[in-house]
Amino acid sequence: MIHRVSCRGAAGLLLLLALLGAGCGRRAPLAGHDVLLLSIETFRADFAGFHGSPWGCTPGLDSLAAESILPESAYTAAPWTRPSMASLWTGRSPARHGVTGQDPACRLPAGMPTLAGVLSDAGYGTFGCVSNANLSPELGFDGGFDEYLFLENASAAEINREALRWIGERAADPDRPPLFVALHYGEPHRAFFTLPFYAPELGRGRAAGIRACARLEEGERRWALERYRALVGEADAAAAAFAREAVRLLGDRTVVVVTGDHGEEWFDHGALFHGYTLYEELVRVPFLIRAPGLPPGRPEGPFRNTDLLPTLAGWLGVKAPAGMDGEDLGAALLGRGSFPEETVLATSFEQELAALLRPPWKLIRNGTTGGRELYRLDEDRWERDDLAGAEAERAAEMEARLELLLERAACGAPRGEPGEARGSAADEAELRERLTRLGYLGGRPAGGEPWPEGRPAHWEEIRRAVPFVAADHPRFTYAPEEWKKAERPPRRIGSRPGERASVEAVFREVEIRFGRHPWSGIAEIRVDGERAGRIDLYAAEGGGGSALFPLAFPDRRRRRIEVVVTGERSSASAGGEILLDGIRIVR
């Protein structure tokens, strides 16, 4: 294996030798250091500039990477958030920690050691802040934290603000303990929810439908990728800004780790989203470790997210828990020693899939259908050429080895229930609703799609099946934010001039649906910034407390619709309030 470690001059050589000795157990090079763990939703490795991406969306982290250890390849244990983050925080594979299902009953087992718990036991102050419902405290992810905040759909700026508040309250104390801060940014995950064919009403049928998106219009493909690129850029700027400010407050004895929980498919294999395959776009993630005193370098890898806990424990000089699948790879990251020869990946998001990575070979086994695929990644990085037939003997041997490794992990899995429900039935229902809003659970049961069973739907079928975009749909954005908690339906935009809601969609004709009551006022409708008309909701015709505003154009393309509160009202109205139900895409 090739290891490229920067180490200049005799002094650098002596430092490296000392650090390599530390990796052999002679001392802990980072004992007493503060630790920042920053994870980013749906962050593909090939969108990180420090891993060679041409997209140019990570300038902040690229700067941090210049003084970091960067494994050339890093892998998450699973292609969606809950099992992936459970593996990152416990050092255990999904088969061992058991957090594999979408249902709220699938929780991190109570008492299972986590990175936060290990550091807390070693005397660290611990803080976590997340915005993804899959990391809710009700699912057991708050274990080991002194303070753990779940802020649903919070922006990266809001997460940074809470974390810097917590750090600021402690940084000035000369007798403070070392600190551990874990933040999870959600920006890139939101790209999928802005797509014009996203339909939460389809529930489990959604995944079958989005697999047919290979026939999307080229402009929509481009727009989706640009949206994702922009949101990765937002997360990059936030993570880099937080790291700079935290290091300023805490001092340079601060370790910074940045990674992704999993990737995101953007038509690589004819689909979208994540969770349901084990191809590289979903399981290969960025990884950097900035550790003061440790020389930057680019070891070959692969580094697995289960390796983080034991590796940090070794460098920090704290006791690592038993029963982990990950290994202490401190020496390998510093250019001495070897990385594991085998990596196991798994998901049961829709089907039972497992993969064995043994560079350059990768075997994917479908436990549901019995199928298998084999790829040689050094010659086929995009996994287009399935060699399972041509290399049948190799595929069979790797499949047998994969089965053995999965059985071993399952033997060490926790017994009994993974974790008891926390809170009331209402709390459980709210958790289920949060997961549904995030794109999991809910909707029609499996097999209840409005198209023939066993055949993926074309994206146009999805649009025809669910053409209505409700105002509480994630695709709608609003200003200001305060009224988002208003009762629904319908949704209240407000009554102050300038308050508005907007949405982008591909259409030729739409109908905007409004709610009507005695306090209704006048709204202005704009398309691509240009005024398209006004509606007096008090005087508008309609039934059942609703009114329609139709729009038609000569061509079908992407447009941005804004509904703006003017603050005006008719003489008969008691107020100027605007209620928006949503839009219906006619065609």
C-alpha positions as CSV (number, residue, x, y, z in Angstrom):
1,M,0.0,0.0,0.0
2,I,1.1,3.6,-0.7
3,H,1.2,6.0,2.2
4,R,2.0,9.6,1.6
5,V,2.9,11.4,4.9
6,S,4.2,14.9,5.0
7,C,7.3,15.0,7.3
8,R,10.1,17.5,6.7
9,G,13.6,17.3,7.9
10,A,15.2,15.5,10.8
11,A,12.9,17.1,13.4
12,G,9.9,15.9,11.5
13,L,11.4,12.4,11.3
14,L,11.9,12.3,15.0
15,L,8.4,13.5,15.6
16,L,7.0,10.9,13.3
17,L,9.0,8.1,15.0
18,A,7.7,9.3,18.4
19,L,4.1,9.3,17.1
20,L,4.5,5.9,15.5
21,G,5.7,4.7,18.9
22,A,2.6,6.1,20.4
23,G,0.6,4.0,18.0
24,C,2.3,1.0,19.4
25,G,1.1,1.9,22.9
26,R,4.1,3.9,24.3
27,R,2.1,7.1,24.8
28,A,-1.1,8.8,23.8
29,P,-0.2,11.8,21.5
30,L,-3.5,13.6,21.9
31,A,-4.2,13.0,25.6
32,G,-6.3,15.8,27.1
33,H,-7.2,17.3,23.7
34,D,-10.6,18.7,22.9
35,V,-12.5,16.9,20.1
36,L,-14.9,18.2,17.5
37,L,-16.8,15.6,15.4
38,L,-18.7,17.3,12.5
39,S,-20.8,15.0,10.3
40,I,-22.7,16.2,7.2
41,E,-25.8,14.6,5.7
42,T,-25.7,12.8,2.4
43,F,-22.1,14.1,1.7
44,R,-20.6,12.2,-1.2
45,A,-16.8,11.8,-1.3
46,D,-16.7,12.8,-5.0
47,F,-18.1,16.2,-4.1
48,A,-15.3,17.0,-1.6
49,G,-12.5,19.1,-3.1
50,F,-10.0,17.5,-0.7
51,H,-10.8,14.2,-2.3
52,G,-10.3,15.5,-5.8
53,S,-13.8,16.7,-6.7
54,P,-13.9,19.2,-9.6
55,W,-17.2,20.7,-8.3
56,G,-15.5,23.4,-6.2
57,C,-18.1,23.3,-3.4
58,T,-15.9,22.7,-0.4
59,P,-13.3,25.6,-0.2
60,G,-13.7,25.9,3.6
61,L,-12.9,22.2,4.3
62,D,-10.3,22.1,1.6
63,S,-8.4,24.7,3.6
64,L,-8.7,22.6,6.8
65,A,-7.7,19.5,4.9
66,A,-4.3,21.0,4.0
67,E,-3.3,20.3,7.6
68,S,-5.2,17.1,8.1
69,I,-4.9,13.3,7.7
70,L,-7.0,12.3,4.7
71,P,-7.6,8.6,4.0
72,E,-7.8,8.2,0.2
73,S,-10.9,6.0,0.7
74,A,-13.3,6.0,3.6
75,Y,-16.5,4.0,4.0
76,T,-19.7,4.3,6.1
77,A,-21.1,1.0,7.4
78,A,-24.6,1.7,6.0
79,P,-26.1,4.0,3.3
80,W,-28.6,5.9,5.4
81,T,-28.4,8.0,8.6
82,R,-29.6,5.9,11.5
83,P,-27.5,2.8,11.1
84,S,-24.5,4.8,9.7
85,M,-24.3,7.2,12.7
86,A,-24.9,4.3,15.1
87,S,-21.8,2.7,13.7
88,L,-19.8,5.9,13.7
89,W,-20.7,6.5,17.4
90,T,-20.3,2.9,18.6
91,G,-17.6,1.4,16.5
92,R,-20.0,-1.5,15.7
93,S,-21.4,-2.7,12.5
94,P,-25.2,-2.6,11.9
95,A,-25.4,-6.4,12.5
96,R,-23.9,-5.9,15.9
97,H,-25.6,-2.7,17.1
98,G,-29.0,-3.8,15.6
99,V,-30.1,-0.3,14.4
100,T,-31.2,-1.3,10.9
101,G,-34.9,-0.5,10.5
102,Q,-36.8,2.7,9.7
103,D,-39.5,2.1,12.3
104,P,-39.2,4.2,15.5
105,A,-39.0,0.9,17.5
106,C,-35.5,0.4,16.0
107,R,-33.4,2.3,18.6
108,L,-29.8,2.3,19.7
109,P,-29.7,-0.2,22.6
110,A,-29.7,1.3,26.1
111,G,-26.3,1.1,27.7
112,M,-24.4,0.4,24.5
113,P,-21.1,2.3,24.8
114,T,-20.8,5.3,22.5
115,L,-17.9,7.7,21.7
116,A,-19.7,10.4,23.8
117,G,-20.1,7.9,26.7
118,V,-16.5,6.7,26.5
119,L,-15.2,10.3,26.6
120,S,-17.6,11.3,29.4
121,D,-16.4,8.4,31.5
122,A,-12.9,9.7,30.9
123,G,-13.8,13.1,32.3
124,Y,-14.8,15.0,29.1
125,G,-17.6,17.5,29.0
126,T,-19.9,16.4,26.1
127,F,-22.3,18.2,23.8
128,G,-24.3,17.2,20.8
129,C,-26.6,19.0,18.4
130,V,-28.5,17.4,15.5
131,S,-31.4,18.3,13.1
132,N,-32.2,14.9,11.6
133,A,-35.1,13.0,13.2
134,N,-33.2,9.7,12.8
135,L,-30.8,11.0,15.5
136,S,-33.6,12.0,17.9
137,P,-33.0,11.4,21.6
138,E,-36.0,9.1,21.6
139,L,-34.0,6.7,19.4
140,G,-31.2,6.5,22.0
141,F,-28.6,8.8,20.3
142,D,-28.3,11.2,23.3
143,G,-26.5,8.6,25.4
144,G,-23.3,9.9,27.0
145,F,-24.0,13.6,26.3
146,D,-24.2,16.2,29.1
147,E,-26.4,18.2,26.7
148,Y,-28.0,16.9,23.5
149,L,-30.2,19.1,21.4
150,F,-32.5,17.9,18.6
151,L,-33.6,20.9,16.6
152,E,-35.7,19.6,13.7
153,N,-34.7,21.1,10.3
154,A,-32.4,23.5,12.0
155,S,-29.9,25.3,9.8
156,A,-26.2,24.8,10.1
157,A,-26.0,28.4,11.4
158,E,-28.5,27.6,14.2
159,I,-26.5,24.4,15.1
160,N,-23.3,26.4,15.2
161,R,-24.8,29.0,17.4
162,E,-25.9,26.5,20.0
163,A,-22.5,24.7,20.0
164,L,-20.5,27.9,20.3
165,R,-22.8,29.1,23.1
166,W,-22.0,25.8,25.0
167,I,-18.3,26.0,24.3
168,G,-18.2,29.7,25.2
169,E,-19.6,29.0,28.6
170,R,-16.7,26.7,29.3
171,A,-13.7,27.8,27.3
172,A,-12.6,30.6,29.6
173,D,-12.4,28.3,32.7
174,P,-8.7,27.4,33.2
175,D,-9.7,24.3,35.2
176,R,-12.2,23.0,32.6
177,P,-12.1,19.4,31.5
178,P,-11.4,18.6,27.8
179,L,-14.6,18.9,25.7
180,F,-16.2,16.7,23.1
181,V,-18.7,18.3,20.6
182,A,-20.6,16.3,18.0
183,L,-22.6,18.3,15.4
184,H,-24.6,16.9,12.5
185,Y,-25.5,19.3,9.6
186,G,-28.5,18.5,7.4
187,E,-28.2,20.9,4.4
188,P,-27.4,18.5,1.5
189,H,-30.2,16.1,2.5
190,R,-32.7,18.8,1.6
191,A,-31.8,18.8,-2.1
192,F,-34.0,15.7,-2.7
193,F,-37.0,17.4,-1.2
194,T,-36.9,20.3,-3.7
195,L,-37.3,18.0,-6.7
196,P,-40.6,18.5,-8.6
197,F,-41.6,14.8,-8.4
198,Y,-40.9,14.2,-4.7
199,A,-44.2,13.0,-3.3
200,P,-44.3,12.0,0.4
201,E,-47.8,10.7,0.0
202,L,-46.3,7.7,-2.0
203,G,-44.6,6.5,1.2
204,R,-42.7,3.2,0.6
205,G,-43.8,3.4,-3.0
206,R,-41.6,6.4,-3.4
207,A,-38.4,4.4,-3.7
208,A,-39.8,2.2,-6.5
209,G,-40.8,5.3,-8.4
210,I,-37.7,7.3,-8.1
211,R,-35.7,4.4,-9.5
212,A,-37.2,5.2,-12.9
213,C,-35.7,8.7,-13.0
214,A,-33.1,7.9,-15.6
215,R,-35.5,9.4,-18.1
216,L,-35.6,12.8,-16.4
217,E,-35.3,15.8,-18.6
218,E,-31.7,17.0,-18.8
219,G,-32.5,20.4,-17.4
220,E,-34.0,18.8,-14.3
221,R,-31.0,16.6,-13.8
222,R,-28.7,19.6,-14.0
223,W,-30.9,21.6,-11.7
224,A,-31.0,18.8,-9.1
225,L,-27.2,18.5,-9.1
226,E,-26.7,22.2,-8.9
227,R,-29.1,22.3,-5.9
228,Y,-27.1,19.5,-4.2
229,R,-23.9,21.3,-5.0
230,A,-25.1,24.5,-3.4
231,L,-26.3,22.8,-0.3
232,V,-23.0,20.9,0.1
233,G,-21.4,24.4,-0.1
234,E,-23.6,25.7,2.7
235,A,-22.6,22.8,4.9
236,D,-18.9,23.3,4.0
237,A,-19.0,27.0,4.9
238,A,-20.7,26.2,8.2
239,A,-18.4,23.4,9.2
240,A,-15.3,25.3,8.4
241,A,-16.5,28.4,10.2
242,F,-17.4,26.5,13.3
243,A,-14.0,24.7,13.3
244,R,-12.2,28.0,13.1
245,E,-14.2,29.7,15.8
246,A,-14.1,26.6,18.1
247,V,-10.3,26.3,17.8
248,R,-10.0,30.0,18.5
249,L,-12.0,29.6,21.7
250,L,-10.5,26.3,22.9
251,G,-6.9,26.7,21.7
252,D,-4.9,24.6,19.2
253,R,-5.1,21.4,21.3
254,T,-8.3,20.6,19.4
255,V,-8.9,17.6,17.2
256,V,-11.3,18.2,14.3
257,V,-12.9,15.2,12.5
258,V,-15.2,15.8,9.5
259,T,-17.1,13.1,7.6
260,G,-20.4,12.3,5.9
261,D,-23.0,9.9,7.2
262,H,-23.5,8.4,3.7
263,G,-23.7,9.6,0.1
264,E,-26.6,10.5,-2.2
265,E,-27.4,9.0,-5.6
266,W,-28.0,11.4,-8.4
267,F,-28.9,9.1,-11.3
268,D,-25.6,7.2,-11.0
269,H,-27.5,3.9,-11.3
270,G,-30.8,5.4,-12.6
271,A,-32.1,6.4,-9.2
272,L,-32.2,9.0,-6.5
273,F,-32.0,9.3,-2.7
274,H,-30.2,6.8,-0.5
275,G,-30.5,3.8,1.7
276,Y,-31.5,1.1,-0.9
277,T,-28.1,0.3,-2.6
278,L,-24.5,-0.3,-1.6
279,Y,-22.9,1.4,-4.6
280,E,-20.0,3.7,-4.1
281,E,-22.0,6.9,-4.4
282,L,-23.8,5.9,-1.2
283,V,-21.2,4.3,0.9
284,R,-18.0,6.1,0.1
285,V,-17.7,9.3,2.2
286,P,-15.3,12.1,2.9
287,F,-13.1,11.8,5.9
288,L,-10.5,14.2,7.4
289,I,-8.8,14.3,10.8
290,R,-7.0,17.5,11.9
291,A,-4.9,16.5,14.9
292,P,-2.4,19.0,16.2
293,G,1.1,17.6,16.3
294,L,0.2,14.7,13.9
295,P,1.7,15.1,10.5
296,P,-0.8,15.5,7.6
297,G,-0.8,12.9,5.0
298,R,-2.9,10.8,2.6
299,P,-2.8,7.1,3.6
300,E,-4.5,4.8,1.1
301,G,-7.1,3.3,3.4
302,P,-9.8,2.1,3.4
303,F,-10.8,3.8,6.7
304,R,-14.2,2.6,8.0
305,N,-16.4,4.8,10.1
306,T,-16.4,2.0,12.8
307,D,-12.7,2.6,13.1
308,L,-13.1,6.2,14.4
309,L,-14.0,5.4,18.0
310,P,-11.1,2.9,18.7
311,T,-8.6,5.1,16.8
312,L,-9.5,8.3,18.8
313,A,-9.5,6.3,22.0
314,G,-6.0,5.2,21.3
315,W,-4.7,8.7,20.4
316,L,-6.5,10.3,23.4
317,G,-5.4,7.7,25.8
318,V,-8.9,6.6,27.0
319,K,-10.2,3.1,27.5
320,A,-12.0,1.8,24.5
321,P,-15.0,-0.5,25.0
322,A,-14.9,-4.2,24.1
323,G,-17.0,-5.7,21.3
324,M,-16.3,-3.3,18.5
325,D,-15.9,-4.2,14.9
326,G,-13.7,-1.2,14.2
327,E,-9.9,-1.2,14.9
328,D,-7.4,1.3,16.2
329,L,-5.8,2.5,12.9
330,G,-3.7,5.3,14.5
331,A,-0.5,3.8,13.2
332,A,-1.9,3.1,9.7
333,L,-3.1,6.7,9.4
334,L,0.4,7.9,10.3
335,G,2.0,5.8,7.5
336,R,3.0,2.7,9.5
337,G,1.0,-0.5,9.8
338,S,-1.8,-1.7,7.5
339,F,-5.4,-1.0,7.0
340,P,-8.0,-3.8,7.2
341,E,-8.2,-6.0,4.2
342,E,-11.9,-6.4,4.4
343,T,-14.8,-4.0,4.8
344,V,-18.4,-5.1,5.4
345,L,-21.4,-2.9,4.3
346,A,-25.1,-3.5,4.8
347,T,-28.6,-2.1,4.5
348,S,-32.1,-3.4,5.0
349,F,-33.8,-0.2,3.9
350,E,-35.9,-2.0,1.4
351,Q,-34.1,-5.3,0.6
352,E,-31.5,-7.2,2.6
353,L,-28.2,-6.1,1.0
354,A,-24.7,-6.8,2.1
355,A,-21.3,-6.1,0.5
356,L,-17.8,-7.2,1.1
357,L,-15.0,-4.8,0.0
358,R,-11.6,-6.4,-0.5
359,P,-9.7,-3.9,-2.7
360,P,-9.9,-3.8,-5.6
361,W,-12.8,-6.2,-5.5
362,K,-16.3,-5.5,-4.2
363,L,-19.1,-8.1,-3.9
364,I,-22.7,-7.1,-3.4
365,R,-25.2,-9.8,-2.3
366,N,-28.9,-9.4,-2.4
367,G,-30.3,-11.5,0.5
368,T,-33.9,-10.9,-0.7
369,T,-33.6,-12.0,-4.3
370,G,-30.4,-14.2,-4.0
371,G,-28.6,-12.2,-6.6
372,R,-25.0,-11.0,-6.5
373,E,-22.8,-8.5,-8.2
374,L,-19.0,-8.3,-8.4
375,Y,-17.0,-5.2,-9.4
376,R,-13.3,-4.4,-9.8
377,L,-13.2,-0.8,-8.5
378,D,-9.7,0.1,-9.7
379,E,-10.9,-0.5,-13.3
380,D,-14.6,0.3,-12.9
381,R,-15.0,3.0,-10.3
382,W,-18.6,3.6,-11.4
383,E,-19.6,-0.1,-11.0
384,R,-21.0,-0.5,-14.5
385,D,-19.4,-3.9,-15.4
386,D,-20.8,-6.7,-13.3
387,L,-18.2,-9.6,-13.2
388,A,-20.1,-12.0,-11.1
389,G,-20.5,-14.3,-14.1
390,A,-17.0,-14.0,-15.5
391,E,-15.4,-14.3,-12.0
392,A,-17.9,-16.9,-10.6
393,E,-15.3,-18.6,-8.4
394,R,-14.1,-15.4,-6.8
395,A,-17.7,-14.2,-6.3
396,A,-18.6,-17.5,-4.6
397,E,-15.6,-17.3,-2.3
398,M,-16.3,-13.7,-1.3
399,E,-20.0,-14.4,-0.8
400,A,-19.1,-17.3,1.6
401,R,-16.7,-15.0,3.5
402,L,-19.3,-12.2,3.7
403,E,-21.8,-14.6,5.2
404,L,-19.3,-15.7,7.8
405,L,-18.4,-12.2,8.8
406,L,-22.1,-11.3,9.1
407,E,-22.8,-14.3,11.3
408,R,-19.9,-13.4,13.6
409,A,-21.2,-9.9,14.0
410,A,-24.7,-11.1,14.6
411,C,-23.4,-13.4,17.4
412,G,-22.2,-10.3,19.2
413,A,-25.4,-8.4,18.7
414,P,-27.4,-7.2,21.8
415,R,-30.0,-9.6,23.0
416,G,-33.7,-8.7,23.6
417,E,-35.3,-5.5,22.6
418,P,-33.0,-2.8,21.2
419,G,-34.4,-0.2,23.5
420,E,-37.6,0.7,25.2
421,A,-39.9,3.5,24.0
422,R,-39.3,6.8,25.7
423,G,-42.1,9.1,26.4
424,S,-45.9,8.9,25.9
425,A,-47.9,7.6,23.0
426,A,-48.1,11.2,21.8
427,D,-44.3,11.4,21.8
428,E,-44.1,8.2,19.8
429,A,-46.6,9.5,17.3
430,E,-44.7,12.8,17.0
431,L,-41.4,10.9,16.4
432,R,-43.1,8.9,13.6
433,E,-44.4,12.1,12.1
434,R,-40.9,13.6,12.1
435,L,-39.5,10.6,10.4
436,T,-42.3,10.7,7.8
437,R,-41.5,14.4,7.1
438,L,-37.9,13.4,6.5
439,G,-38.9,11.0,3.8
440,Y,-39.2,7.8,5.8
441,L,-42.2,5.8,6.9
442,G,-45.8,6.9,6.3
443,G,-47.8,7.0,3.1
444,R,-49.2,4.0,1.3
445,P,-48.2,0.5,2.6
446,A,-45.9,-1.5,0.4
447,G,-47.7,-2.7,-2.7
448,G,-50.2,0.2,-2.5
449,E,-48.7,2.2,-5.3
450,P,-51.0,3.6,-8.0
451,W,-49.1,1.7,-10.7
452,P,-48.8,-2.1,-11.4
453,E,-47.0,-4.0,-8.7
454,G,-43.5,-5.1,-9.7
455,R,-43.0,-2.3,-12.3
456,P,-41.2,0.9,-11.3
457,A,-43.2,4.1,-12.1
458,H,-41.9,6.7,-14.5
459,W,-41.5,10.1,-12.8
460,E,-44.4,11.4,-14.9
461,E,-46.7,8.8,-13.4
462,I,-45.7,10.0,-9.9
463,R,-46.6,13.6,-10.9
464,R,-50.0,12.5,-12.2
465,A,-50.6,10.4,-9.1
466,V,-49.8,13.2,-6.6
467,P,-49.9,16.6,-8.5
468,F,-50.7,18.7,-5.4
469,V,-47.9,20.3,-3.5
470,A,-49.2,21.2,-0.1
471,A,-48.1,24.4,1.7
472,D,-46.5,22.4,4.5
473,H,-44.5,20.4,2.0
474,P,-40.7,20.8,2.4
475,R,-40.5,22.3,-1.1
476,F,-42.2,25.5,0.1
477,T,-40.0,28.1,1.7
478,Y,-41.3,31.0,3.8
479,A,-40.3,34.3,5.2
480,P,-40.4,35.1,8.0
481,E,-40.0,31.8,9.9
482,E,-42.1,32.6,13.0
483,W,-45.5,31.6,11.7
484,K,-44.5,28.0,10.7
485,K,-46.0,26.6,13.8
486,A,-49.5,28.0,12.8
487,E,-52.3,25.5,12.6
488,R,-52.9,23.6,9.4
489,P,-54.5,23.1,7.0
490,P,-54.6,25.6,5.5
491,R,-51.3,27.3,6.3
492,R,-51.1,30.9,7.3
493,I,-48.7,33.1,5.4
494,G,-49.6,36.1,7.5
495,S,-51.1,39.6,7.4
496,R,-48.1,41.9,7.4
497,P,-47.0,43.3,4.0
498,G,-44.1,41.5,2.5
499,E,-44.7,38.1,4.1
500,R,-44.5,35.4,1.5
501,A,-44.3,31.8,0.5
502,S,-42.5,30.5,-2.6
503,V,-42.0,27.2,-4.5
504,E,-40.1,26.1,-7.6
505,A,-41.7,23.5,-9.9
506,V,-41.8,22.4,-13.6
507,F,-45.2,23.2,-15.1
508,R,-47.2,24.8,-17.8
509,E,-50.4,25.2,-15.9
510,V,-51.0,25.4,-12.1
511,E,-53.8,26.3,-9.7
512,I,-52.9,28.0,-6.5
513,R,-55.2,27.1,-3.7
514,F,-56.1,29.5,-0.9
515,G,-58.1,29.3,2.2
516,R,-60.9,31.9,2.8
517,H,-62.5,33.3,5.9
518,P,-63.9,36.7,7.1
519,W,-60.4,38.0,7.8
520,S,-59.1,37.2,4.3
521,G,-57.1,39.9,2.5
522,I,-55.4,40.5,-0.9
523,A,-52.4,38.5,-2.1
524,E,-50.1,39.2,-5.0
525,I,-48.8,36.3,-7.2
526,R,-45.4,36.6,-8.9
527,V,-43.7,34.2,-11.3
528,D,-40.0,34.4,-11.7
529,G,-40.1,37.8,-9.9
530,E,-42.7,39.3,-12.3
531,R,-46.1,40.1,-11.1
532,A,-48.7,37.7,-12.5
533,G,-51.8,38.9,-10.8
534,R,-53.7,39.7,-7.5
535,I,-56.5,38.0,-5.7
536,D,-58.9,39.4,-3.2
537,L,-59.6,36.2,-1.2
538,Y,-62.6,37.7,0.7
539,A,-64.4,38.5,-2.6
540,A,-63.1,35.5,-4.6
541,E,-65.5,32.8,-5.7
542,G,-65.0,29.4,-4.2
543,G,-66.6,26.8,-2.0
544,G,-65.8,25.1,1.3
545,G,-63.7,28.0,2.5
546,S,-61.3,27.8,-0.4
547,A,-60.4,29.7,-3.6
548,L,-58.3,28.9,-6.7
549,F,-56.0,31.2,-8.7
550,P,-55.1,29.5,-12.1
551,L,-52.0,30.3,-14.1
552,A,-51.2,29.1,-17.6
553,F,-48.1,29.6,-19.9
554,P,-47.3,28.7,-23.5
555,D,-44.4,26.3,-22.5
556,R,-43.7,23.8,-19.8
557,R,-40.5,24.6,-17.8
558,R,-39.2,25.3,-14.3
559,R,-40.7,28.4,-12.7
560,R,-40.7,30.0,-9.3
561,I,-44.0,31.0,-7.8
562,E,-44.3,33.5,-5.0
563,V,-47.4,34.4,-3.0
564,V,-46.9,37.7,-1.3
565,V,-49.1,39.4,1.4
566,T,-49.9,42.9,0.4
567,G,-51.5,43.9,3.7
568,E,-54.5,45.2,1.8
569,R,-58.1,44.1,2.3
570,S,-61.5,44.8,0.8
571,S,-63.9,47.0,2.6
572,A,-66.0,44.0,3.6
573,S,-63.1,42.0,5.0
574,A,-62.3,42.1,8.7
575,G,-58.6,41.8,8.1
576,G,-55.8,41.2,5.5
577,E,-54.8,37.7,6.4
578,I,-53.6,35.2,3.7
579,L,-54.1,31.5,4.0
580,L,-52.3,29.3,1.5
581,D,-53.1,25.6,0.9
582,G,-50.6,25.0,-1.9
583,I,-50.5,24.5,-5.6
584,R,-51.8,21.9,-8.0
585,I,-49.8,21.1,-11.0
586,V,-52.3,20.7,-13.9
587,R,-49.7,19.9,-16.5
